[in-house]
Amino acid sequence: MRYGQPSRTALGAARARALHQTREAAAVFADPLAEAIAGAVDAAVGPADDDRPLPDDARLFLAMRHRFAEDALAAVADRIEQVVILGAGLDTFGYRNPYPGLRVFEVDHPATQQWKRERLADAGIAVPSAVRFVPVDFETDTLAASLAAAGFDRSAPTFFVWLGVIVYLTPESVTATLRFIAEHSARTEVVFDYSGPISALPPQHRPMAERLTRVMDELGEPWLSLFTPEEIAGQLHSLGFSQIEDLDRRGLFERYAPGTPTDDVVGGRVLHAAHPGHP
């Protein structure tokens, strides 16, 4: 990861979302701003020497996790007042938010966030007044204090989106963030993705997963947290979350792209859970 830029994986995800708009005609996830922001990224940094296009099913998985999150939000949008996007990277929801009155808080590292704002300006993407940028350097700041300084209301019903992040955090950071979400007085909901441990994969997939972990280590973005579904469910239940929907890669493909072949070599999953709050 280069200082002041989103991670290589975040850059790759933005390019994949843009390519999905043309390669699959946005069949799973329509993002009318994806191509513009990806174009601004390419103009600013260009492709890395070792960039490789994602396989088709991997690109679809990235589209599906966003579709899953935004479908879950749409189902409760009339009861939600705030959306928090944790590790926002190059996400574009805040600039195409279709829900009047819904405030959007984007949380990211200060330098990364500033770089994104420059790319938004390059792409001619307007930032609505409902979007709040929340710079958080976890070496010196806390999520709670930084959100509060940006006008976040812990007594308002809130939806958290946390995609492409957990695997790069320590287990302690994952637990602390879930606890923060669970401690609100109002109802909260969260969508996040995670991956299972290599030992839980079918034997034929483990060598590929091991190679991927070495690649991520070399990129300076090591995988730090891998959970089984039972471990995640146990943690969520202990914090008071309920209504848990946890889909593996096959479940996502059956829902959003039935008949499309896929072969999951990293145990990727996407989960939606709700917490009733503490009135």
N, C-alpha and C positions, 0 to 999 in steps of 0.2 A: 504494500500500500504506500503510495506517495503522499507525503504530508500535504494537507490542504485539498486533496481530491477524494472522492468516494473510493471505496475499495475496488480492486479489479473485478471482484464478483458483482458489485453494484453497477459498475460500468457495463459489464457483460449482460446483466439482467436488463438494463435499459435498452441496449442494442437488440436483445432478443424480443422485448416487447414491441419495438419498432418493426422488426422483421416479421413478427406475427401479423401485423396489420396488413402486410402485402402477401407474404408467403401463404398464409392460411386465410387471407381476407378477413382477419379479425373474427374468425368463426367462434372462438371461445371467449375472447376478452377484447372488447372494443375500447381503445384509448386514442382519441383523436389528437392528443398532444405527444404521443410516443415518438413519432418520427421527427417532430420538430426538436425535441430536447435531445434525442440521440444524434441528430445532425449537428447541434451545437456542441455536443461532447466531442464528436469526431473532428470538428473544426478546431477545437481547443487542444486536444491531445493526440489525435490521430490514432490509428490502430497500433497496439504493441507488436513487437516483432514475433512474439510467441502466441498471439491471439489465434484461437481456433474457433470456427463456427460451432455452435452447440448442435448436437444431434436433434433431429426433428422432435422426438418425444421429450427430450429435456426442455426444449423451447416451449412445447405445449404445457409441460408441467408448470413452468413459470407463469404462463398465462392463466392456467387453471387455479393456482393459489390466489392470484388477484381476483379472479372471478368468484371464487369461493368466499373470499373476504367481503367483497362488495355485494354479493348476494345476501350474505348474512346481515350486513349493515342495512340493506334495502328493506329487509323484513321487519326491522325495528326502528327505521329512521323517524317515524312519527313520534317515537318515545325517547329519542336520543337528542341531547343538546350539544354534545361535544364529541369530536373524534380526535384521538391522539395516535399519531403515526410514529412509532418508536424505531429509530434507525432509519429515518425516512429515505436516505439516499436520493435517488432521482425519481422517486414516486411523484405522480402528477395528480393524484386525486383532489388535492386542495384547489387546483386551478380549473377543475371541471366538475366541481361539487354541485350536484343537481338539487340539493336540499336547502331551501331558503332558511336562514336562521341558524344553520348548523355551523358551529365554529370548528376549525381544524387547527390542531397544534402539531407542528412538525418538530420532532426531537432529533438532533444529531450533533456530532462534534462541531464546535464553532468554526474551525477552518474549512471543514467539509461543507458545512452549510453555506458559508460565504461563497465558496466555489460554485455551488449549485445555483445560488442567486445570480451570479454572474452569467451562468449558462442560460438561465431563464430569460435574462435580459437579452442575451445574444439571440435567443430563439424568438423573441417578441412575444413571450408568454406573460400575460398580465397576472399579477398577484392580487387576488380579491382581498377586501378588507377583513373578511372572516378568517383569513389565514394568519396564524401566529407562528413565527419562527422561534424555536426554543433551543438555544445553544447550550449543550451540556458537555462539559469535560469531566468525566467521572473520576479523574484524579483529584479534582478540586471542588466539584459541584455535586449536588444531589438532585435526583429527578424531581422530588417533591418541591424543593425550594425553587428550582428553575422553572417548573410549570407554574407555580404560584406567582412568580415574578412576571410571567407572561399573561396573567389573568385567568388561569385555569381555576375552575370551581369544583372542589372535591365533593360538593353536595349536589351536583348536577349529574343526571344519567349520562354515562360516557361509554364510548366504544373504542377499544384499543386495537390497532393493527400492528402486528409485530412480525414482519416477513423477512426471511433471509438473514436473520440476526442471531438466533439462539445458539446455533452450532458454534459460533465464534466467541461466545461468552463463557465464563466459568460457571459451573453449576451453582455456586453461591450467588452470582449475579442474577442468574435466571430465577432462583428462588426469591431473592429480594425484590425483583420486579413484579413477579406474580403476587407477592405479599402486598406490595404497594397498591396494585390494582384491586386486591380483595379488601383493602381497608377503607374504601370509600363509604360514605354514608348512603349514597344512592346506588342504584343498580349499575353494574358495569358488565360489559361483555368484551371478550378478547378473541382474536383470531391470530394464531401463530403457526409456523411450520417448524418441524424438527426432524432429525434423523435418528435411526436406531444404531446401536453398537454393531460393529463389524461382526462380532461373534454371533449375532442374531440373524445374519444374512444366510441364505443358502450357500453351501460350500463353493459352488461354481462362481458366485459373485464376489467372494471375499478378496481374491487377488486384485480385481479391478478397484474395489473400494480402498484397499491398502495403497495402491498406486496413487489414487486421488488424494489420500491423506498426505502422501509425500509431496505431491505437487503443491497442495495448499500450504504445507510447511515452508516450501521453497519460496512461495509468493509472500510469505510473512503473514498469512491469514490462516493459522492452524485451526483445525476443528478441536474444540475444547469440551463441548457438551454433547453427548449422545445418550438418548434415553430410550428405553422400551416403552410401549404404550402403557404397560402396567405401572411403570415408575411415574410417568407423567400423570396418569389418572389418579394414582395414590396421592401425589403432591397436590393436585387440584382439589380433590375431595377434602384433604386435610385443611385446606385454606377456605373451604366453604363454597367452592365452585360446584355447579351442577349443570344439567342439560348439556352434557359433553357430547359433541359429535367429532369423531376422530377418523379421518379417511386416509387410507394408504394410497399409493400411486394408482393401483388398479381401480380402487373405488372412485377416484377422481376421473379417471378416463372413462369408466362406465357411465358416470353422470354427465360429463361434458363432451366427450368425443367417443361415443360407443363404436366399437368395431375397429378402433385405431390400435395397432399393435404397440406394446410397450414392454420394456424389460427393466425393472427397477434394480439397480446395482448399488444403491446407497441407502435404501430403506426410508425414503422421504415420505413424510406424512404432513397433513394440514389439519388443524384442530380448532374448533369453536367451543367456547365455554362461557357460561354466565354466572354472575354472582349477585345475590339479591340485595347486597348492601347492608348497612347497619343503621337502620332508622332509630 
